[in-house]
Every structure is written in structure tokens, then in C-alpha cells.
């Protein structure tokens, strides 16, 4: 089983959004995150990186307002 921590990259900082994430599903303009204990959260943004080997992380980049 691969459990990850999801971060939001705002351009000048990276902040943790959710840990123990077991599922990331693309929805509309973002991602539906599901944690090991069933907690869900929707995060707007675009995928920046995934590292399941060393950091067990998913980084979502904040979408800039136009």
C-alpha cells in the first residue's frame, strides 16, 4: 500500500494539505483526496509532481487567478 502526503505549492511556499492519502482522483479543475480513515477533501489546482519512492508525496500547484 502506498500512502502519501499531499502538498499545495503556491509558488512561494509548499504547505501540507492532507497526510495518509490513499486515493487521488481528478475532478473538474482539481483533485478529490481520500485519507486512510475515509476523510475526503477537494483541492483545486494542477498536478505538479508525484514521488512515491522517497518522499511519498503528491504536489498540487495552485491555479493562478486571471
Beta strands, then each sheet from edge to edge (+ up, - down):
strand 1: 4-9
strand 2: 14-27
strand 3: 30-35
strand 4: 40-44
strand 5: 46-51
strand 6: 57-61
sheet 1: 4+ 3- 2+ 1- 6- 5+
end
